[in-house]
Amino acid sequence: MTAFNVVRFKVKPGMDDAFLDAHRDSVAGWPGLRHANIIKTGDGRYCIIAEWDSAEALAAARPHMIATLDGFRATLDDLGGGLGLTDPASGPVVLALK
């Protein structure tokens, strides 16, 4: 069953290019990853949205995700509200609309 993960980030001022550059080739070759996109949701705010073959494939990729995060952690600001540097969510598709 297809799964998605979404992660919100707040990037430090002047670090947008470094944040985006850290992702350019990072996901190439990750097994089970169908698509990954970064969207800009506001000034210095981004969200990664990724589609996976299954929840198992997503779970198996977590070490890769953590290693990638470690490579750009210095570009991130705390999101506030006790969230820390990232606000991740993931799960299986329960209703495909289109």
C-alpha positions as CSV (number, residue, x, y, z in Angstrom):
1,M,0.0,0.0,0.0
2,T,1.4,3.4,-1.0
3,A,2.6,5.6,1.8
4,F,3.6,9.3,2.1
5,N,5.8,11.3,4.5
6,V,5.8,15.0,5.0
7,V,8.4,17.1,6.9
8,R,8.2,20.8,7.7
9,F,11.3,22.9,8.1
10,K,12.2,26.5,8.9
11,V,15.5,27.5,7.3
12,K,17.8,30.1,8.9
13,P,17.9,33.5,7.0
14,G,20.4,33.3,4.1
15,M,20.6,29.5,4.2
16,D,17.9,28.6,1.6
17,D,20.4,27.7,-1.1
18,A,22.4,25.5,1.3
19,F,19.2,23.8,2.4
20,L,18.1,23.1,-1.1
21,D,21.5,22.0,-2.3
22,A,21.7,19.4,0.5
23,H,18.7,17.7,-1.0
24,R,19.5,17.8,-4.8
25,D,21.1,14.3,-5.1
26,S,20.3,12.9,-1.6
27,V,17.4,10.7,-2.5
28,A,18.7,9.2,-5.7
29,G,18.7,5.4,-5.4
30,W,16.6,5.1,-2.3
31,P,14.6,1.9,-2.7
32,G,10.9,2.3,-2.7
33,L,10.9,6.1,-3.2
34,R,8.5,7.0,-6.0
35,H,8.6,10.8,-5.9
36,A,9.9,13.5,-3.6
37,N,9.2,17.3,-3.8
38,I,10.2,20.3,-1.8
39,I,7.6,23.1,-1.7
40,K,8.1,26.6,-0.3
41,T,5.4,27.4,2.1
42,G,6.5,30.8,3.2
43,D,9.6,33.0,3.9
44,G,12.3,30.4,4.9
45,R,9.7,27.7,5.3
46,Y,9.7,24.5,3.3
47,C,8.0,21.1,3.3
48,I,9.2,17.9,1.8
49,I,6.5,15.5,0.5
50,A,7.5,12.0,-0.6
51,E,5.6,9.1,-2.0
52,W,6.7,5.6,-1.2
53,D,5.8,2.1,-2.5
54,S,4.9,1.0,1.0
55,A,5.1,1.9,4.7
56,E,7.8,-0.7,4.9
57,A,9.9,1.0,2.2
58,L,9.5,4.4,4.0
59,A,10.5,2.8,7.4
60,A,13.6,1.2,5.8
61,A,14.7,4.6,4.4
62,R,14.7,6.3,7.8
63,P,18.4,5.9,8.3
64,H,19.0,7.6,4.9
65,M,16.7,10.4,5.9
66,I,18.5,10.9,9.2
67,A,21.9,10.9,7.5
68,T,20.6,13.5,5.0
69,L,19.2,15.6,7.9
70,D,22.6,15.5,9.6
71,G,24.1,17.0,6.5
72,F,21.9,20.1,6.6
73,R,20.9,20.4,10.2
74,A,23.0,23.6,10.6
75,T,20.7,25.4,8.1
76,L,17.6,24.9,10.2
77,D,15.9,27.1,12.8
78,D,13.7,25.8,15.6
79,L,10.0,25.6,14.5
80,G,8.9,26.7,17.9
81,G,6.0,25.3,20.0
82,G,8.3,22.5,21.2
83,L,8.6,20.9,17.8
84,G,12.4,21.3,17.4
85,L,14.0,21.4,13.9
86,T,11.5,19.2,12.0
87,D,7.8,18.4,12.1
88,P,7.5,15.0,10.4
89,A,4.3,13.0,9.7
90,S,3.8,9.8,7.7
91,G,1.3,7.1,6.9
92,P,-0.4,4.9,4.4
93,V,-2.8,6.3,1.8
94,V,-6.4,5.6,3.0
95,L,-8.2,7.5,0.2
96,A,-6.8,8.3,-3.2
97,L,-8.7,11.2,-4.6
98,K,-7.1,11.6,-8.0
